[in-house]
Amino acid sequence: MPGKRVLVTGAAGFIGSHTVDRLIADGHSVLGVDDLSTGSEANLQSVSRESRFEFKAADVAEAKEIHSIVESFQPESIIHLAALVSVPRAESEPALNYRLNIQATQEICEAARSHQVRRIVFASSAAVYGECSDLPLAESAPTIPLGQYGSAKRISEQLLAGYHASYGIETVCFRYFNVYGPRQDPASPYSGVVSIFGDRYRAGKPVVIFGDGSQSRDFVYVGDVATANTLASTLESPTSGTFNCCTGISTSLLDLIDVLNERFPGVPKPGHEAARPGDIRHSLGDPSAITAALGFTPSTPFATGLRSLLDV
């Protein structure tokens, strides 16, 4: 079976670069697009000499740029990962959040419609659910985002659903839960707790836990997310819908600390500070819908994925 032509926005980022790696490994042709505001071409080093990979530095929120790119490359599918990923910046700069997290999605949809792209895979977020105590979260759970970032992701989901209904474009929205793994920048103030804690432990420094540490998350390894993205963008059968991208396994911060203590036994014990207002205490997804629709089940145990992160 010949490979597909797939355009990946946000290709030089954390999830994007792993997705590109997987697509190339599976024999597909990829055009990666990124404005490099937070991504790095160094993340694409492993595929930089591949004949089936091309990179363009561009802003996908600029209509002329993305239309020209899509028209020239003629992808069969687009994986749209480019976004403003900083929740604090989304709150402090709502206009930027709108441009990068809503307008960019609209431009991708319009470019796909104009140039007959069959399918769009979109990086949504568990942030669309907000604070919900009825766990695990199924896709039918109420979506009540707590701020600008989650609201923008929900609006983008609705935009994509509209393009599917009106124009027949296949649209797949993945609500990523807590993605972790290599290439996640621990120096970033909005990086994941796994990356930040792992970096501190490697340096022999204690971490700070806000609250008692029993707060929990559904941690999903970035390699598994890349597999889901690849499946959704290249499957022959028609696929549309919104799916949790998660493991269905709850891991607390204290569980994370236990694994890190085993690896780095000499690091001082964590410090504790008061819980931060607005932090969601527990988050857990139900992965049954994505398994039924795509045959996808995350295969990387948390301890294995954490070792991959720590060994980089």
N, C-alpha and C positions, 0 to 999 in steps of 0.2 A: 504494500500500500504506500503510495507516494506521500511525502510529508506535506503538512499544511503550511500556509503563509500566515504568520501571526504577528500582529503589531502589539508591542507591550509598552504602555506608557508608565513612567516612573521606573524605567528599566534599570537604572543605576542605583536604586535604593535597596533596602534590606530585603523585602519580599520580592521585589522586581528582579533583582539579579539572580536570586535562587530560581525563580520561575524561568528566566532566560536559560540558565544552565540546564534545567530539566527539559525544556523544549528542544534545545540543540542536541542534547544527549539522545532524545527520542527521534531525531531525524527530521525535525521541522526547520523551516526557514523563518528567521526572526528579524524584524526591524525594531530596535529598542529606541525609545524616545524619552528624553529626560532634560529638564532645564538645569540640572546640576545644582539647584539651590540647597538641597540637603543630600542628594545622592552623590556618588563618586564613581568615576570611570574605573577606578581601581577595583571596584566590586565586579567589574566585567572582564577582568584580566584573563580569566580562564577561557573565555570565548572570543577574545579580541582578534584572534587570527583565523577564526573559523570562516570559511567561505560562505556559509549559510547565515552569517550574522552581520548586521549592519547597524551602526549607531548614528543617531542624529540628535544634536543638542537643540531643543526647541521647547516653546511654551505651548502646551496643548490647549490653554484657554484662549489663545489667539486663533480666531476662526480661519484666517487665510493660511496660517502655517499648517494647522492640522488637516485642512481640506487638501492642501497641496501634497502633504505627506501621504495621506490615504489614497488619493488619486494616483500618485506615482507608484506606490508599493502594491496596491490592490490586494490587501489582506483578505483572507477568508474569515478571520475573526480578530477582534481587538480585546486585549486584556487591559482594562483601565485601572491602573494602580496609582497613578500620579495624584497627589493630594497634599493639602496642608495637614500634616499628621500631628501637629502640636495642639493639644486641647487648650492649654493656657493661651496660646496665640490666637486660636479661634475665638476665645472669649474676649481677648483684649483688642483684636482687630477683626471685627465681624465682616467688614467689607472685603478683606483679604480672604476670609473663610468662604464668603459667598463666591468670590471669583474662582478660587482654586478647587472648592469642593462642590459647587453647584454649576456655575457657568461652564467650567471645564467639562463636566459630564454632559451638559447640553450640547457643547460643540462636538464632542465625540459622537453623540447620538446623531447629530445632523450630518456630520461627515460620513457616518456609516450609512445613513439613509440615502445621501446623495450619490454615494459611490458603491452601492449594492453590497455592503459588507453583511455577511450572513448572521454573525453572532457577536455579541458583546458580553464579556465577563467583567463584572464590576466588584471592586473591593469595598464592600460595606463594612459594618462593624457591629459588634454586640452592644455598642453604645446606643443603638436605636431603641433598646429595651428600657434604658434608664434603670431605676431602682425597682426591682420586682422580686418579691419574696417567694413566688410560686416556682420552685426549681425542681428539675432542670427546665430551662427555657425551651419551649418549642416555638417554631416560626409563627404559630398562631397566637402567641402571647401578645398582650397589649404593647404597643410601641409608644413610650412616653419619654423621649430623650430629655436629659437633664440640662443640656446647654447647646451652644451653637454647633459644635462638631457633630454630635449625634443627630441633631435636627437636619444638618446638611446631608448627612448620609441617608437619612430617611427620605428626604426630598428627592435625592438622586435615584433611590430605588423606585420612587413613584414616576419619575421622568422616564426611566427605562421601561417600566411596566406600560406606560402610555405609548412609547415607541413600538413596543411589541404588539399592543392591541391595534394601533392605527396602521402600522406599516409592515408587520410580520417579521420584524427583526427578532431573532432569538436572543433573549437576555437572561443572563444568569447572575444573580446577586449573592455573593458570599458574605455572610455576617461573621467576620473573623472574631474569634475570642482572643485570648492573650497569646500572641505569636512570639516565639523566642528562638534564638539560635545564633550561629556565627554571622558576623557582619552587622549585628545590631549595635549601634554605637553607644557604649556605656557612658560616654562623656556628655551625651545629650540629656538635657533636663527632663525630656519626656520619653526617654527610653524605658523599656520594660524593666520591671523589678528583677527579673532573672538575670538580665545582662548587667544591671547596676550592682546587684549583690555579688554576682560572680566576679566582677572586676575588683570589688573591694576585697573579697576573700583571697584572690590571687595575689593581691598586694599586701596581704597580712593585716588588713585593717578591719576593724569591727563595723557592722552596719547598724543603722537605726531603724527600729520598727515602730511605726505609728500605730498605737493601740496595743492589744495583747498578742497579736500575731496569729489569731485564729481566723482572720479574714482569709477568704479562699478565692481561687481563680481556676478557670479551665485553661490550662497551658497547652498550646498546640505547637508542635515543632515546625519550623519554617520549611524544612524539606517536605513535610507532609502537605503543607499549604501549597507549595509549588506543584506537587503532584495533583492536587485538586484543581488548581488553575489550568494545568496542562490538559487534564481530562476534559474539563468543561469547555475548553477552547477548541479541542480537536476531535471529539467524539463525532461519528458520522450521524448518529440518530439525533433528531430534533430535541433540544433541551432548553427549557425556560423555567424560571421560578426563582424563589428566594430560599437560601439554605444556610443553616448554621454550619460554620467550618470550625469544628471543635472536637474534643475527645469524649465528652461525657464523663470525665473523671475530675473530681474535685481535689485540688492540692492547696493546702494552707501555707502561709508564710513560714510557719514553724516546721512544716514538712520540708520546705525548701532549705531552711536553716539546717535541718538534720542531715540532709544530703551533703551540703557544703561542709559541715563539721567533720563528716567522715573523710572528705577529700583533703581538707585543710584543718587538721586537729589543733594546731597551735594558735589559731586566730582567736583574739579575745571575744568574750560573749557579746551578743548584740545589746545595744542600748535601747531603751524604750522612751517614747514621747507620746503625748496625748494624740488620740485619733484625730485625723484631719477632717474638718467639716466638709460634707459633700462626697467623701469617698464611698464608693459602693462596697458594702461589707462582703457580700458573697455573689459570685457569678458562676453559673454552670449551664452549659448548653446541652441540648438533646441532639445527637448527630444522626438519628435514625432516618431523617428525610434525605440527607445527602447520600447516605449509603444506599437507600432504595433507588434514588434517581440516577446516581452516577456509578454505583458500585464502589464508592470510595470509603475506606475506613482508615483513619490514622494508624500508622504502624510503629511509631517511634515511642517507646516508653519514656516517661519524663526523665528518669535517671540517665538513660542513654543519650537523649538529646542534650541534657545538661553537660555530660562529659564532652560531647562534640563542641559545645560552646567553650568550655574551659580549656580544651586542648588546642585551641587555635593559637 
